[in-house]
Amino acid sequence: MLFTFIFTLVSLYSGMDTVFSGVFMSSQPVDENECILVCIDSVDIFTRPDSAALFMSRLAPRNQVVISGRTADDWLGFDPGVAQAANIGSFRLRWISGDEKFVIDGELSDVPLVWGPVAGITYAMIYRTSPLHSEPDRFSAVVDSVPSFSAASIVSRTEDWYLLDLSIGPLGQDIEGWIDATDISVSGNLDTIPIIK
């Protein structure tokens, strides 16, 4: 089978909700190892694997996506196929609840189990291995480091630094430390994070 995934945003209720409509068209061979989700009915898409997360849009019946990640609590993630220079790892995926109406073509157990960001938490996405400092200052003691392509919750901030809690994120380490703002990208609402003067 050959395919190219074509998304067209279509208004569902006079512009209030959106639906992805489209089909697979001939272009490239399908990888036999891919796990494809086929919608039976309209399927809600979220920015994070959490029903409290920002609702993004809907897939229309018969739409198909290639599942590239899944969480332990049955959320399925797919790459939306749009440029996302600032997002890394599971932040790049769009998410569908396991409670939605779809069928799976392929082995879901072969899809990698990934960490998923929780709704309502503002995360720092770390691009390169970076030191965590004891104070918001490059000359303060280094308490640890965070690996590239990881993430952690932002607890507080100054104008140029962020205090990270590594226990809230994929690392799950009971460590807090300051990271230079130039070493990260933010996912979430930075306005909810208190500023330390």
DRENVEX-169975 format. One record per residue (C-alpha): residue in one letter; residue number from 1; x, y negated, z. Coordinates in Angstrom, 3 decimals. Example, Ala and Ser with C-alpha at 12.3 -4.5 7.8 and 13.67 -1.06 7.14 Angstrom:
2
['a' 1 [12.300 4.500 7.800]]
['s' 2 [13.670 1.060 7.140]]
This chain:
197
['m' 1 [0.000 0.000 0.000]]
['l' 2 [1.260 -3.494 -0.862]]
['f' 3 [0.453 -6.675 1.033]]
['t' 4 [0.897 -10.322 1.759]]
['f' 5 [-1.035 -11.702 4.654]]
['i' 6 [-3.059 -14.750 3.652]]
['f' 7 [-4.619 -16.942 6.301]]
['t' 8 [-7.236 -19.533 5.468]]
['l' 9 [-8.696 -21.583 8.276]]
['v' 10 [-12.437 -21.829 7.857]]
['s' 11 [-14.795 -23.846 10.013]]
['l' 12 [-17.275 -21.677 11.908]]
['y' 13 [-19.490 -24.276 13.586]]
['s' 14 [-19.003 -27.634 11.886]]
['g' 15 [-15.329 -27.752 12.855]]
['m' 16 [-15.748 -26.706 16.485]]
['d' 17 [-14.298 -23.196 16.277]]
['t' 18 [-12.030 -21.760 13.641]]
['v' 19 [-11.819 -18.381 12.011]]
['f' 20 [-8.907 -16.879 10.129]]
['s' 21 [-10.287 -15.343 6.982]]
['g' 22 [-8.256 -13.523 4.406]]
['v' 23 [-7.109 -10.162 3.184]]
['f' 24 [-3.950 -8.307 2.356]]
['m' 25 [-2.930 -8.933 -1.239]]
['s' 26 [-0.357 -7.083 -3.360]]
['s' 27 [3.206 -8.271 -2.879]]
['q' 28 [5.418 -6.173 -0.597]]
['p' 29 [5.432 -2.537 0.483]]
['v' 30 [4.034 -1.882 3.938]]
['d' 31 [6.489 -0.377 6.380]]
['e' 32 [5.108 3.048 7.355]]
['n' 33 [6.250 2.405 10.927]]
['e' 34 [4.216 -0.787 11.300]]
['c' 35 [1.228 -0.843 13.586]]
['i' 36 [-1.637 -2.726 11.945]]
['l' 37 [-4.658 -4.117 13.779]]
['v' 38 [-7.817 -4.288 11.628]]
['c' 39 [-10.696 -6.416 12.942]]
['i' 40 [-14.139 -4.802 13.109]]
['d' 41 [-15.721 -8.042 14.318]]
['s' 42 [-14.415 -11.572 14.969]]
['v' 43 [-11.420 -11.380 17.314]]
['d' 44 [-10.247 -14.219 19.592]]
['i' 45 [-6.592 -15.281 19.451]]
['f' 46 [-4.796 -16.867 22.424]]
['t' 47 [-1.443 -18.616 22.769]]
['r' 48 [-0.498 -16.389 25.714]]
['p' 49 [-1.563 -12.865 26.748]]
['d' 50 [-4.056 -14.165 29.280]]
['s' 51 [-7.785 -14.916 28.857]]
['a' 52 [-7.237 -18.188 30.756]]
['a' 53 [-4.699 -19.279 28.111]]
['l' 54 [-5.380 -21.773 25.366]]
['f' 55 [-7.806 -20.352 22.810]]
['m' 56 [-6.213 -20.762 19.398]]
['s' 57 [-8.669 -19.435 16.811]]
['r' 58 [-10.383 -16.265 15.599]]
['l' 59 [-9.612 -13.529 13.141]]
['a' 60 [-12.553 -12.728 10.903]]
['p' 61 [-13.911 -9.200 10.391]]
['r' 62 [-11.641 -7.084 8.159]]
['n' 63 [-8.613 -9.342 8.800]]
['q' 64 [-5.417 -7.454 9.546]]
['v' 65 [-2.271 -8.353 11.474]]
['v' 66 [0.934 -6.448 12.165]]
['i' 67 [1.348 -5.908 15.910]]
['s' 68 [4.919 -6.674 16.966]]
['g' 69 [4.605 -6.646 20.760]]
['r' 70 [2.319 -5.431 23.533]]
['t' 71 [2.101 -6.078 27.257]]
['a' 72 [1.631 -3.583 30.085]]
['d' 73 [-1.929 -4.880 30.565]]
['d' 74 [-2.982 -4.125 26.957]]
['w' 75 [-2.560 -7.466 25.196]]
['l' 76 [-1.365 -7.183 21.586]]
['g' 77 [0.898 -9.798 20.033]]
['f' 78 [1.529 -10.690 16.409]]
['d' 79 [3.725 -13.219 14.655]]
['p' 80 [1.426 -15.821 13.054]]
['g' 81 [3.890 -16.364 10.222]]
['v' 82 [4.330 -20.095 10.734]]
['a' 83 [7.481 -22.059 11.523]]
['q' 84 [8.142 -22.221 15.276]]
['a' 85 [11.595 -23.683 15.728]]
['a' 86 [11.082 -24.361 19.445]]
['n' 87 [9.580 -20.989 20.461]]
['i' 88 [11.588 -17.866 21.251]]
['g' 89 [10.769 -14.278 22.217]]
['s' 90 [7.175 -13.552 23.196]]
['f' 91 [6.360 -17.287 23.046]]
['r' 92 [6.420 -16.871 19.235]]
['l' 93 [3.555 -14.382 19.318]]
['r' 94 [-0.195 -14.988 19.264]]
['w' 95 [-2.220 -12.673 21.444]]
['i' 96 [-5.320 -10.484 21.224]]
['s' 97 [-6.955 -8.806 24.213]]
['g' 98 [-7.243 -5.028 24.210]]
['d' 99 [-10.971 -5.546 24.916]]
['e' 100 [-11.626 -7.013 21.452]]
['k' 101 [-13.266 -5.127 18.541]]
['f' 102 [-10.597 -3.692 16.267]]
['v' 103 [-9.043 -0.445 15.101]]
['i' 104 [-5.349 0.371 14.982]]
['d' 105 [-3.614 1.888 11.968]]
['g' 106 [-0.302 3.280 13.199]]
['e' 107 [1.226 4.300 16.501]]
['l' 108 [0.613 1.640 19.146]]
['s' 109 [3.009 3.487 21.465]]
['d' 110 [5.814 2.663 18.992]]
['v' 111 [5.253 -1.094 19.431]]
['p' 112 [7.750 -2.601 21.919]]
['l' 113 [6.473 -3.379 25.406]]
['v' 114 [7.285 -7.063 26.074]]
['w' 115 [6.969 -9.600 28.853]]
['g' 116 [4.141 -12.087 28.295]]
['p' 117 [3.990 -15.661 29.604]]
['v' 118 [1.134 -16.350 32.032]]
['a' 119 [-1.449 -19.092 31.412]]
['g' 120 [-1.058 -22.279 33.432]]
['i' 121 [2.681 -21.905 34.049]]
['t' 122 [5.187 -24.257 32.439]]
['y' 123 [8.246 -22.325 31.305]]
['a' 124 [11.755 -23.200 30.264]]
['m' 125 [12.787 -21.209 27.197]]
['i' 126 [16.555 -20.690 27.264]]
['y' 127 [18.340 -20.621 23.906]]
['r' 128 [21.855 -19.777 25.060]]
['t' 129 [23.369 -18.395 28.250]]
['s' 130 [23.410 -21.374 30.609]]
['p' 131 [24.574 -22.044 34.172]]
['l' 132 [22.155 -22.723 37.011]]
['h' 133 [23.436 -25.376 39.399]]
['s' 134 [22.674 -25.946 43.091]]
['e' 135 [21.844 -29.606 42.366]]
['p' 136 [20.774 -31.525 39.235]]
['d' 137 [24.394 -32.338 38.467]]
['r' 138 [27.003 -30.633 36.228]]
['f' 139 [29.583 -30.943 39.014]]
['s' 140 [27.471 -29.101 41.614]]
['a' 141 [28.081 -25.446 42.428]]
['v' 142 [26.914 -22.846 39.906]]
['v' 143 [24.497 -20.459 41.666]]
['d' 144 [23.909 -18.149 38.708]]
['s' 145 [23.304 -18.187 34.973]]
['v' 146 [20.356 -17.402 32.738]]
['p' 147 [20.831 -15.311 29.594]]
['s' 148 [20.000 -16.498 26.112]]
['f' 149 [16.478 -15.855 24.809]]
['s' 150 [15.060 -15.700 28.329]]
['a' 151 [12.559 -17.846 30.227]]
['a' 152 [11.727 -19.007 33.744]]
['s' 153 [9.128 -21.146 35.482]]
['i' 154 [9.896 -24.848 35.912]]
['v' 155 [9.304 -25.836 39.568]]
['s' 156 [10.326 -29.503 39.572]]
['r' 157 [12.393 -31.901 37.494]]
['t' 158 [14.378 -35.068 37.227]]
['e' 159 [14.717 -37.099 34.056]]
['d' 160 [17.479 -34.812 32.710]]
['w' 161 [17.287 -31.590 34.771]]
['y' 162 [14.793 -28.810 35.535]]
['l' 163 [14.603 -26.662 38.671]]
['l' 164 [13.894 -23.083 37.569]]
['d' 165 [12.395 -20.200 39.533]]
['l' 166 [13.699 -16.997 37.912]]
['s' 167 [11.210 -14.844 39.851]]
['i' 168 [8.447 -16.182 37.557]]
['g' 169 [9.436 -14.939 34.130]]
['p' 170 [10.974 -11.923 32.410]]
['l' 171 [14.067 -11.815 34.659]]
['g' 172 [12.122 -11.369 37.916]]
['q' 173 [15.091 -12.478 40.046]]
['d' 174 [14.613 -14.277 43.364]]
['i' 175 [16.856 -17.189 42.344]]
['e' 176 [16.281 -20.907 41.925]]
['g' 177 [18.655 -23.350 40.293]]
['w' 178 [18.920 -26.467 38.168]]
['i' 179 [19.462 -26.378 34.426]]
['d' 180 [20.355 -29.216 32.072]]
['a' 181 [17.346 -30.267 29.953]]
['t' 182 [19.475 -29.988 26.796]]
['d' 183 [19.818 -26.214 27.327]]
['i' 184 [16.099 -25.432 27.117]]
['s' 185 [12.816 -26.024 25.362]]
['v' 186 [9.590 -26.387 27.339]]
['s' 187 [6.456 -24.259 26.853]]
['g' 188 [3.468 -25.550 28.774]]
['n' 189 [2.333 -28.807 30.329]]
['l' 190 [5.339 -30.707 31.649]]
['d' 191 [3.044 -33.350 33.151]]
['t' 192 [2.029 -30.852 35.866]]
['i' 193 [5.644 -30.554 37.073]]
['p' 194 [6.571 -32.980 39.883]]
['i' 195 [9.424 -35.421 39.248]]
['i' 196 [12.104 -35.784 41.890]]
['k' 197 [13.669 -39.251 41.984]]
